[in-house]
Amino acid sequence: MMMSAFRSGPDGPSVTDLKRDLENNLHILRAIAETREGLEIRLVDYLAPYTLYAYDPGRENGSMELRLGSFHGQHEKRPTFLLQRDRDPNWFDYFSAQFLSVWEGADPAEI
């Protein structure tokens, strides 16, 4: 949380704000998990240098968006890359493996 607040800059959210937002988001996810089979939540105390969004990663037409982290930058202005399994198989596999490594090292959230 401290690193995230530091990266956000002086006008960004405080550690207290970030912790509150995390708890609120976990509360929402836990409520969803109670009604939907197969949703898993894991927590890791690690601030990755990028944000990864994966869409159908197990399918041939899977894709990912990677948004690089920045220092005191605006979220919407961070460099963003689109990977497609059929177009970028090596990078797609690399970032899939990175995600799985973090997932395996993360703690299952108490639901």
N, CA, C and O atoms as CSV, one atom per row, in Angstrom:
chain,resi,resn,atom,element,x,y,z
A,1,MET,N,N,0.813,-1.184,0.000
A,1,MET,CA,C,0.000,0.000,0.000
A,1,MET,C,C,0.865,1.260,0.000
A,1,MET,O,O,0.558,2.249,-0.665
A,2,MET,N,N,1.953,1.193,0.764
A,2,MET,CA,C,2.821,2.367,0.831
A,2,MET,C,C,3.441,2.663,-0.538
A,2,MET,O,O,3.530,3.823,-0.939
A,3,MET,N,N,3.865,1.625,-1.251
A,3,MET,CA,C,4.474,1.828,-2.558
A,3,MET,C,C,3.443,2.343,-3.561
A,3,MET,O,O,3.752,3.202,-4.387
A,4,SER,N,N,2.242,1.827,-3.489
A,4,SER,CA,C,1.185,2.279,-4.392
A,4,SER,C,C,0.865,3.751,-4.155
A,4,SER,O,O,0.720,4.517,-5.108
A,5,ALA,N,N,0.756,4.144,-2.900
A,5,ALA,CA,C,0.493,5.546,-2.582
A,5,ALA,C,C,1.667,6.419,-3.027
A,5,ALA,O,O,1.457,7.516,-3.544
A,6,PHE,N,N,2.891,5.946,-2.833
A,6,PHE,CA,C,4.074,6.693,-3.249
A,6,PHE,C,C,4.088,6.892,-4.761
A,6,PHE,O,O,4.349,7.993,-5.246
A,7,ARG,N,N,3.807,5.827,-5.499
A,7,ARG,CA,C,3.777,5.923,-6.964
A,7,ARG,C,C,2.696,6.881,-7.449
A,7,ARG,O,O,2.857,7.530,-8.483
A,8,SER,N,N,1.596,6.971,-6.705
A,8,SER,CA,C,0.478,7.817,-7.124
A,8,SER,C,C,0.795,9.294,-7.025
A,8,SER,O,O,0.190,10.108,-7.723
A,9,GLY,N,N,1.732,9.648,-6.172
A,9,GLY,CA,C,2.129,11.048,-6.055
A,9,GLY,C,C,1.377,11.783,-4.966
A,9,GLY,O,O,0.488,11.229,-4.320
A,10,PRO,N,N,1.744,13.038,-4.771
A,10,PRO,CA,C,1.171,13.808,-3.661
A,10,PRO,C,C,-0.329,14.068,-3.798
A,10,PRO,O,O,-1.011,14.285,-2.796
A,11,ASP,N,N,-0.840,14.049,-5.002
A,11,ASP,CA,C,-2.274,14.274,-5.210
A,11,ASP,C,C,-3.066,12.976,-5.275
A,11,ASP,O,O,-4.286,12.997,-5.440
A,12,GLY,N,N,-2.376,11.849,-5.146
A,12,GLY,CA,C,-3.035,10.547,-5.233
A,12,GLY,C,C,-3.625,10.133,-3.912
A,12,GLY,O,O,-3.580,10.886,-2.939
A,13,PRO,N,N,-4.179,8.943,-3.870
A,13,PRO,CA,C,-4.809,8.445,-2.642
A,13,PRO,C,C,-3.772,8.154,-1.554
A,13,PRO,O,O,-2.622,7.824,-1.843
A,14,SER,N,N,-4.199,8.282,-0.318
A,14,SER,CA,C,-3.340,7.963,0.825
A,14,SER,C,C,-3.366,6.464,1.071
A,14,SER,O,O,-4.189,5.746,0.504
A,15,VAL,N,N,-2.464,6.001,1.915
A,15,VAL,CA,C,-2.453,4.580,2.300
A,15,VAL,C,C,-3.797,4.218,2.934
A,15,VAL,O,O,-4.338,3.145,2.666
A,16,THR,N,N,-4.325,5.088,3.756
A,16,THR,CA,C,-5.626,4.841,4.387
A,16,THR,C,C,-6.720,4.706,3.340
A,16,THR,O,O,-7.558,3.808,3.424
A,17,ASP,N,N,-6.715,5.600,2.348
A,17,ASP,CA,C,-7.707,5.525,1.271
A,17,ASP,C,C,-7.575,4.217,0.501
A,17,ASP,O,O,-8.576,3.571,0.191
A,18,LEU,N,N,-6.344,3.827,0.192
A,18,LEU,CA,C,-6.124,2.597,-0.565
A,18,LEU,C,C,-6.577,1.371,0.218
A,18,LEU,O,O,-7.175,0.458,-0.351
A,19,LYS,N,N,-6.297,1.345,1.515
A,19,LYS,CA,C,-6.729,0.218,2.345
A,19,LYS,C,C,-8.251,0.152,2.409
A,19,LYS,O,O,-8.828,-0.932,2.321
A,20,ARG,N,N,-8.897,1.290,2.558
A,20,ARG,CA,C,-10.361,1.328,2.581
A,20,ARG,C,C,-10.928,0.828,1.260
A,20,ARG,O,O,-11.864,0.029,1.248
A,21,ASP,N,N,-10.366,1.297,0.141
A,21,ASP,CA,C,-10.839,0.862,-1.171
A,21,ASP,C,C,-10.631,-0.637,-1.367
A,21,ASP,O,O,-11.491,-1.316,-1.928
A,22,LEU,N,N,-9.494,-1.153,-0.906
A,22,LEU,CA,C,-9.241,-2.588,-1.024
A,22,LEU,C,C,-10.277,-3.378,-0.240
A,22,LEU,O,O,-10.834,-4.349,-0.751
A,23,GLU,N,N,-10.536,-2.975,0.980
A,23,GLU,CA,C,-11.535,-3.691,1.791
A,23,GLU,C,C,-12.915,-3.619,1.155
A,23,GLU,O,O,-13.644,-4.611,1.151
A,24,ASN,N,N,-13.285,-2.464,0.621
A,24,ASN,CA,C,-14.584,-2.345,-0.053
A,24,ASN,C,C,-14.650,-3.263,-1.270
A,24,ASN,O,O,-15.655,-3.942,-1.483
A,25,ASN,N,N,-13.589,-3.286,-2.064
A,25,ASN,CA,C,-13.574,-4.140,-3.258
A,25,ASN,C,C,-13.603,-5.620,-2.891
A,25,ASN,O,O,-14.284,-6.407,-3.548
A,26,LEU,N,N,-12.870,-6.003,-1.846
A,26,LEU,CA,C,-12.900,-7.397,-1.394
A,26,LEU,C,C,-14.288,-7.777,-0.891
A,26,LEU,O,O,-14.748,-8.896,-1.114
A,27,HIS,N,N,-14.948,-6.852,-0.216
A,27,HIS,CA,C,-16.315,-7.103,0.249
A,27,HIS,C,C,-17.241,-7.395,-0.940
A,27,HIS,O,O,-18.048,-8.324,-0.889
A,28,ILE,N,N,-17.121,-6.604,-1.998
A,28,ILE,CA,C,-17.933,-6.810,-3.206
A,28,ILE,C,C,-17.602,-8.158,-3.840
A,28,ILE,O,O,-18.504,-8.915,-4.197
A,29,LEU,N,N,-16.308,-8.459,-3.980
A,29,LEU,CA,C,-15.909,-9.734,-4.595
A,29,LEU,C,C,-16.368,-10.930,-3.774
A,29,LEU,O,O,-16.785,-11.946,-4.329
A,30,ARG,N,N,-16.292,-10.810,-2.458
A,30,ARG,CA,C,-16.752,-11.913,-1.598
A,30,ARG,C,C,-18.250,-12.148,-1.789
A,30,ARG,O,O,-18.698,-13.294,-1.834
A,31,ALA,N,N,-19.016,-11.081,-1.900
A,31,ALA,CA,C,-20.460,-11.217,-2.116
A,31,ALA,C,C,-20.734,-11.900,-3.454
A,31,ALA,O,O,-21.626,-12.743,-3.548
A,32,ILE,N,N,-19.988,-11.549,-4.468
A,32,ILE,CA,C,-20.146,-12.185,-5.777
A,32,ILE,C,C,-19.740,-13.655,-5.694
A,32,ILE,O,O,-20.425,-14.518,-6.244
A,33,ALA,N,N,-18.633,-13.944,-5.012
A,33,ALA,CA,C,-18.134,-15.318,-4.906
A,33,ALA,C,C,-19.135,-16.231,-4.204
A,33,ALA,O,O,-19.208,-17.423,-4.502
A,34,GLU,N,N,-19.895,-15.683,-3.285
A,34,GLU,CA,C,-20.892,-16.494,-2.578
A,34,GLU,C,C,-22.022,-16.941,-3.501
A,34,GLU,O,O,-22.678,-17.947,-3.230
A,35,THR,N,N,-22.252,-16.223,-4.566
A,35,THR,CA,C,-23.356,-16.545,-5.468
A,35,THR,C,C,-22.895,-17.161,-6.781
A,35,THR,O,O,-23.721,-17.630,-7.564
A,36,ARG,N,N,-21.599,-17.169,-7.033
A,36,ARG,CA,C,-21.102,-17.694,-8.303
A,36,ARG,C,C,-20.038,-18.748,-8.056
A,36,ARG,O,O,-19.010,-18.481,-7.433
A,37,GLU,N,N,-20.294,-19.918,-8.543
A,37,GLU,CA,C,-19.341,-21.007,-8.413
A,37,GLU,C,C,-18.138,-20.742,-9.320
A,37,GLU,O,O,-18.298,-20.303,-10.459
A,38,GLY,N,N,-16.950,-21.006,-8.817
A,38,GLY,CA,C,-15.746,-20.913,-9.627
A,38,GLY,C,C,-14.965,-19.627,-9.481
A,38,GLY,O,O,-13.846,-19.536,-9.988
A,39,LEU,N,N,-15.511,-18.626,-8.807
A,39,LEU,CA,C,-14.754,-17.384,-8.610
A,39,LEU,C,C,-13.788,-17.587,-7.452
A,39,LEU,O,O,-14.195,-17.920,-6.339
A,40,GLU,N,N,-12.516,-17.382,-7.726
A,40,GLU,CA,C,-11.489,-17.497,-6.697
A,40,GLU,C,C,-10.827,-16.150,-6.508
A,40,GLU,O,O,-10.631,-15.401,-7.465
A,41,ILE,N,N,-10.487,-15.847,-5.276
A,41,ILE,CA,C,-9.817,-14.592,-4.940
A,41,ILE,C,C,-8.555,-14.945,-4.169
A,41,ILE,O,O,-8.591,-15.723,-3.216
A,42,ARG,N,N,-7.455,-14.371,-4.587
A,42,ARG,CA,C,-6.198,-14.552,-3.853
A,42,ARG,C,C,-5.561,-13.191,-3.642
A,42,ARG,O,O,-5.739,-12.269,-4.438
A,43,LEU,N,N,-4.815,-13.087,-2.550
A,43,LEU,CA,C,-4.173,-11.827,-2.186
A,43,LEU,C,C,-2.662,-11.999,-2.154
A,43,LEU,O,O,-2.141,-13.021,-1.706
A,44,VAL,N,N,-1.981,-10.982,-2.636
A,44,VAL,CA,C,-0.533,-10.991,-2.613
A,44,VAL,C,C,-0.052,-9.579,-2.272
A,44,VAL,O,O,-0.584,-8.592,-2.782
A,45,ASP,N,N,0.940,-9.496,-1.420
A,45,ASP,CA,C,1.502,-8.207,-1.032
A,45,ASP,C,C,2.634,-7.866,-2.003
A,45,ASP,O,O,3.815,-7.967,-1.670
A,46,TYR,N,N,2.247,-7.464,-3.196
A,46,TYR,CA,C,3.212,-7.221,-4.270
A,46,TYR,C,C,2.605,-6.206,-5.225
A,46,TYR,O,O,1.464,-6.360,-5.660
A,47,LEU,N,N,3.357,-5.185,-5.545
A,47,LEU,CA,C,2.895,-4.188,-6.506
A,47,LEU,C,C,3.622,-4.446,-7.818
A,47,LEU,O,O,4.792,-4.099,-7.978
A,48,ALA,N,N,2.914,-5.052,-8.739
A,48,ALA,CA,C,3.513,-5.411,-10.032
A,48,ALA,C,C,3.838,-4.160,-10.841
A,48,ALA,O,O,3.225,-3.112,-10.639
A,49,PRO,N,N,4.803,-4.267,-11.761
A,49,PRO,CA,C,5.150,-3.111,-12.592
A,49,PRO,C,C,4.142,-2.865,-13.708
A,49,PRO,O,O,4.303,-1.944,-14.509
A,50,TYR,N,N,3.110,-3.687,-13.755
A,50,TYR,CA,C,2.070,-3.535,-14.775
A,50,TYR,C,C,0.761,-4.107,-14.232
A,50,TYR,O,O,0.743,-4.869,-13.265
A,51,THR,N,N,-0.314,-3.718,-14.875
A,51,THR,CA,C,-1.622,-4.300,-14.603
A,51,THR,C,C,-1.961,-5.181,-15.786
A,51,THR,O,O,-1.773,-4.781,-16.936
A,52,LEU,N,N,-2.453,-6.362,-15.519
A,52,LEU,CA,C,-2.756,-7.315,-16.585
A,52,LEU,C,C,-4.242,-7.647,-16.556
A,52,LEU,O,O,-4.794,-8.025,-15.522
A,53,TYR,N,N,-4.869,-7.497,-17.706
A,53,TYR,CA,C,-6.255,-7.917,-17.898
A,53,TYR,C,C,-6.241,-9.021,-18.942
A,53,TYR,O,O,-5.771,-8.800,-20.058
A,54,ALA,N,N,-6.743,-10.202,-18.609
A,54,ALA,CA,C,-6.758,-11.321,-19.546
A,54,ALA,C,C,-8.196,-11.654,-19.914
A,54,ALA,O,O,-9.079,-11.707,-19.058
A,55,TYR,N,N,-8.409,-11.875,-21.193
A,55,TYR,CA,C,-9.728,-12.210,-21.718
A,55,TYR,C,C,-9.628,-13.551,-22.435
A,55,TYR,O,O,-8.939,-13.670,-23.449
A,56,ASP,N,N,-10.310,-14.552,-21.910
A,56,ASP,CA,C,-10.289,-15.899,-22.476
A,56,ASP,C,C,-8.855,-16.384,-22.725
A,56,ASP,O,O,-8.538,-16.796,-23.840
A,57,PRO,N,N,-7.985,-16.343,-21.710
A,57,PRO,CA,C,-6.575,-16.686,-21.934
A,57,PRO,C,C,-6.343,-18.136,-22.344
A,57,PRO,O,O,-5.308,-18.447,-22.933
A,58,GLY,N,N,-7.275,-19.018,-22.049
A,58,GLY,CA,C,-7.110,-20.414,-22.427
A,58,GLY,C,C,-7.583,-20.745,-23.829
A,58,GLY,O,O,-7.437,-21.880,-24.284
A,59,ARG,N,N,-8.139,-19.781,-24.506
A,59,ARG,CA,C,-8.657,-20.024,-25.852
A,59,ARG,C,C,-7.679,-19.523,-26.907
A,59,ARG,O,O,-6.819,-18.685,-26.633
A,60,GLU,N,N,-7.828,-20.050,-28.115
A,60,GLU,CA,C,-6.950,-19.642,-29.216
A,60,GLU,C,C,-7.072,-18.162,-29.529
A,60,GLU,O,O,-6.108,-17.545,-29.982
A,61,ASN,N,N,-8.241,-17.584,-29.294
A,61,ASN,CA,C,-8.438,-16.161,-29.577
A,61,ASN,C,C,-8.286,-15.308,-28.317
A,61,ASN,O,O,-8.770,-14.176,-28.278
A,62,GLY,N,N,-7.623,-15.833,-27.291
A,62,GLY,CA,C,-7.419,-15.091,-26.054
A,62,GLY,C,C,-6.618,-13.820,-26.274
A,62,GLY,O,O,-5.837,-13.711,-27.219
A,63,SER,N,N,-6.829,-12.857,-25.376
A,63,SER,CA,C,-6.079,-11.606,-25.467
A,63,SER,C,C,-5.774,-11.096,-24.063
A,63,SER,O,O,-6.377,-11.521,-23.077
A,64,MET,N,N,-4.818,-10.172,-24.009
A,64,MET,CA,C,-4.428,-9.541,-22.750
A,64,MET,C,C,-4.135,-8.075,-23.012
A,64,MET,O,O,-3.640,-7.703,-24.075
A,65,GLU,N,N,-4.450,-7.253,-22.025
A,65,GLU,CA,C,-4.010,-5.863,-22.015
A,65,GLU,C,C,-3.019,-5.731,-20.875
A,65,GLU,O,O,-3.276,-6.186,-19.761
A,66,LEU,N,N,-1.891,-5.108,-21.158
A,66,LEU,CA,C,-0.894,-4.847,-20.131
A,66,LEU,C,C,-0.712,-3.338,-20.046
A,66,LEU,O,O,-0.381,-2.679,-21.031
A,67,ARG,N,N,-0.936,-2.809,-18.853
A,67,ARG,CA,C,-0.788,-1.373,-18.638
A,67,ARG,C,C,0.390,-1.171,-17.697
A,67,ARG,O,O,0.359,-1.603,-16.545
A,68,LEU,N,N,1.424,-0.513,-18.195
A,68,LEU,CA,C,2.639,-0.320,-17.410
A,68,LEU,C,C,2.408,0.603,-16.229
A,68,LEU,O,O,1.601,1.530,-16.291
A,69,GLY,N,N,3.135,0.331,-15.145
A,69,GLY,CA,C,3.084,1.204,-13.988
A,69,GLY,C,C,3.826,2.495,-14.285
A,69,GLY,O,O,4.640,2.549,-15.207
A,70,SER,N,N,3.550,3.519,-13.519
A,70,SER,CA,C,4.239,4.795,-13.718
A,70,SER,C,C,4.471,5.453,-12.369
A,70,SER,O,O,3.926,5.036,-11.347
A,71,PHE,N,N,5.279,6.474,-12.393
A,71,PHE,CA,C,5.576,7.224,-11.177
A,71,PHE,C,C,4.879,8.576,-11.282
A,71,PHE,O,O,5.197,9.383,-12.156
A,72,HIS,N,N,3.940,8.812,-10.396
A,72,HIS,CA,C,3.157,10.037,-10.353
A,72,HIS,C,C,2.419,10.297,-11.659
A,72,HIS,O,O,2.172,11.450,-12.015
A,73,GLY,N,N,2.068,9.239,-12.370
A,73,GLY,CA,C,1.363,9.399,-13.637
A,73,GLY,C,C,-0.117,9.121,-13.504
A,73,GLY,O,O,-0.566,8.475,-12.557
A,74,GLN,N,N,-0.854,9.614,-14.458
A,74,GLN,CA,C,-2.293,9.368,-14.486
A,74,GLN,C,C,-2.557,7.977,-15.060
A,74,GLN,O,O,-1.931,7.572,-16.039
A,75,HIS,N,N,-3.475,7.265,-14.452
A,75,HIS,CA,C,-3.758,5.888,-14.849
A,75,HIS,C,C,-4.096,5.796,-16.334
A,75,HIS,O,O,-3.586,4.923,-17.036
A,76,GLU,N,N,-4.940,6.680,-16.803
A,76,GLU,CA,C,-5.400,6.597,-18.190
A,76,GLU,C,C,-4.314,6.959,-19.211
A,76,GLU,O,O,-4.496,6.730,-20.406
A,77,LYS,N,N,-3.207,7.511,-18.762
A,77,LYS,CA,C,-2.119,7.870,-19.681
A,77,LYS,C,C,-0.958,6.878,-19.646
A,77,LYS,O,O,0.053,7.082,-20.318
A,78,ARG,N,N,-1.098,5.807,-18.870
A,78,ARG,CA,C,-0.035,4.811,-18.808
A,78,ARG,C,C,0.028,4.036,-20.120
A,78,ARG,O,O,-1.013,3.723,-20.698
A,79,PRO,N,N,1.233,3.720,-20.600
A,79,PRO,CA,C,1.343,2.933,-21.831
A,79,PRO,C,C,0.635,1.592,-21.682
A,79,PRO,O,O,0.789,0.902,-20.674
A,80,THR,N,N,-0.137,1.236,-22.692
A,80,THR,CA,C,-0.929,0.012,-22.677
A,80,THR,C,C,-0.656,-0.783,-23.947
A,80,THR,O,O,-0.621,-0.231,-25.047
A,81,PHE,N,N,-0.464,-2.080,-23.776
A,81,PHE,CA,C,-0.164,-2.969,-24.891
A,81,PHE,C,C,-1.222,-4.061,-24.958
A,81,PHE,O,O,-1.671,-4.567,-23.930
A,82,LEU,N,N,-1.612,-4.417,-26.167
A,82,LEU,CA,C,-2.558,-5.501,-26.385
A,82,LEU,C,C,-1.807,-6.697,-26.946
A,82,LEU,O,O,-1.132,-6.598,-27.970
A,83,LEU,N,N,-1.933,-7.827,-26.264
A,83,LEU,CA,C,-1.353,-9.083,-26.748
A,83,LEU,C,C,-2.477,-10.005,-27.166
A,83,LEU,O,O,-3.505,-10.097,-26.495
A,84,GLN,N,N,-2.275,-10.683,-28.274
A,84,GLN,CA,C,-3.235,-11.669,-28.740
A,84,GLN,C,C,-2.507,-12.996,-28.895
A,84,GLN,O,O,-1.423,-13.063,-29.473
A,85,ARG,N,N,-3.125,-14.057,-28.365
A,85,ARG,CA,C,-2.481,-15.369,-28.392
A,85,ARG,C,C,-2.064,-15.766,-29.804
A,85,ARG,O,O,-0.951,-16.253,-30.004
A,86,ASP,N,N,-2.937,-15.564,-30.777
A,86,ASP,CA,C,-2.624,-15.999,-32.144
A,86,ASP,C,C,-1.599,-15.112,-32.833
A,86,ASP,O,O,-0.948,-15.561,-33.777
A,87,ARG,N,N,-1.433,-13.877,-32.399
A,87,ARG,CA,C,-0.484,-12.952,-33.013
A,87,ARG,C,C,0.847,-12.873,-32.255
A,87,ARG,O,O,1.908,-12.717,-32.860
A,88,ASP,N,N,0.774,-12.983,-30.920
A,88,ASP,CA,C,1.938,-12.794,-30.041
A,88,ASP,C,C,2.112,-13.987,-29.108
A,88,ASP,O,O,2.115,-13.808,-27.890
A,89,PRO,N,N,2.255,-15.192,-29.641
A,89,PRO,CA,C,2.221,-16.375,-28.768
A,89,PRO,C,C,3.317,-16.396,-27.703
A,89,PRO,O,O,3.060,-16.823,-26.577
A,90,ASN,N,N,4.512,-15.954,-28.023
A,90,ASN,CA,C,5.602,-16.007,-27.038
A,90,ASN,C,C,5.355,-15.055,-25.869
A,90,ASN,O,O,5.491,-15.446,-24.710
A,91,TRP,N,N,4.991,-13.804,-26.171
A,91,TRP,CA,C,4.725,-12.843,-25.105
A,91,TRP,C,C,3.465,-13.215,-24.343
A,91,TRP,O,O,3.399,-13.040,-23.127
A,92,PHE,N,N,2.472,-13.723,-25.042
A,92,PHE,CA,C,1.235,-14.159,-24.395
A,92,PHE,C,C,1.538,-15.259,-23.380
A,92,PHE,O,O,1.058,-15.212,-22.247
A,93,ASP,N,N,2.326,-16.237,-23.783
A,93,ASP,CA,C,2.692,-17.329,-22.880
A,93,ASP,C,C,3.548,-16.825,-21.718
A,93,ASP,O,O,3.400,-17.282,-20.584
A,94,TYR,N,N,4.440,-15.882,-22.009
A,94,TYR,CA,C,5.298,-15.330,-20.955
A,94,TYR,C,C,4.452,-14.671,-19.857
A,94,TYR,O,O,4.629,-14.960,-18.673
A,95,PHE,N,N,3.541,-13.793,-20.255
A,95,PHE,CA,C,2.745,-13.090,-19.258
A,95,PHE,C,C,1.713,-14.004,-18.601
A,95,PHE,O,O,1.344,-13.780,-17.448
A,96,SER,N,N,1.248,-15.012,-19.300
A,96,SER,CA,C,0.384,-16.016,-18.663
A,96,SER,C,C,1.146,-16.735,-17.557
A,96,SER,O,O,0.619,-16.944,-16.465
A,97,ALA,N,N,2.381,-17.110,-17.844
A,97,ALA,CA,C,3.214,-17.786,-16.847
A,97,ALA,C,C,3.508,-16.862,-15.668
A,97,ALA,O,O,3.528,-17.314,-14.523
A,98,GLN,N,N,3.738,-15.569,-15.931
A,98,GLN,CA,C,3.973,-14.613,-14.854
A,98,GLN,C,C,2.755,-14.522,-13.941
A,98,GLN,O,O,2.882,-14.533,-12.717
A,99,PHE,N,N,1.578,-14.431,-14.547
A,99,PHE,CA,C,0.356,-14.375,-13.752
A,99,PHE,C,C,0.216,-15.620,-12.884
A,99,PHE,O,O,-0.077,-15.526,-11.692
A,100,LEU,N,N,0.427,-16.785,-13.489
A,100,LEU,CA,C,0.271,-18.039,-12.741
A,100,LEU,C,C,1.290,-18.151,-11.607
A,100,LEU,O,O,0.976,-18.696,-10.549
A,101,SER,N,N,2.500,-17.645,-11.817
A,101,SER,CA,C,3.511,-17.662,-10.754
A,101,SER,C,C,3.051,-16.839,-9.557
A,101,SER,O,O,3.177,-17.272,-8.412
A,102,VAL,N,N,2.524,-15.665,-9.824
A,102,VAL,CA,C,2.030,-14.818,-8.741
A,102,VAL,C,C,0.812,-15.474,-8.087
A,102,VAL,O,O,0.696,-15.489,-6.862
A,103,TRP,N,N,-0.086,-16.012,-8.900
A,103,TRP,CA,C,-1.296,-16.670,-8.388
A,103,TRP,C,C,-0.926,-17.811,-7.440
A,103,TRP,O,O,-1.510,-17.942,-6.364
A,104,GLU,N,N,0.036,-18.629,-7.837
A,104,GLU,CA,C,0.457,-19.764,-7.008
A,104,GLU,C,C,1.095,-19.299,-5.703
A,104,GLU,O,O,0.990,-19.986,-4.687
A,105,GLY,N,N,1.756,-18.143,-5.719
A,105,GLY,CA,C,2.395,-17.639,-4.520
A,105,GLY,C,C,1.482,-16.828,-3.632
A,105,GLY,O,O,1.864,-16.461,-2.522
A,106,ALA,N,N,0.284,-16.544,-4.100
A,106,ALA,CA,C,-0.663,-15.713,-3.356
A,106,ALA,C,C,-1.433,-16.543,-2.333
A,106,ALA,O,O,-1.515,-17.768,-2.431
A,107,ASP,N,N,-1.993,-15.843,-1.354
A,107,ASP,CA,C,-2.795,-16.485,-0.318
A,107,ASP,C,C,-4.257,-16.474,-0.733
A,107,ASP,O,O,-4.776,-15.437,-1.147
A,108,PRO,N,N,-4.929,-17.623,-0.624
A,108,PRO,CA,C,-6.379,-17.614,-0.892
A,108,PRO,C,C,-7.077,-16.672,0.094
A,108,PRO,O,O,-6.826,-16.723,1.298
A,109,ALA,N,N,-7.940,-15.830,-0.421
A,109,ALA,CA,C,-8.671,-14.889,0.429
A,109,ALA,C,C,-9.726,-15.643,1.214
A,109,ALA,O,O,-10.361,-16.565,0.701
A,110,GLU,N,N,-9.905,-15.248,2.443
A,110,GLU,CA,C,-10.976,-15.825,3.262
A,110,GLU,C,C,-12.296,-15.283,2.746
A,110,GLU,O,O,-12.498,-14.070,2.682
A,111,ILE,N,N,-13.186,-16.178,2.381
A,111,ILE,CA,C,-14.477,-15.747,1.823
A,111,ILE,C,C,-15.544,-15.885,2.884
A,111,ILE,O,O,-16.709,-15.578,2.633
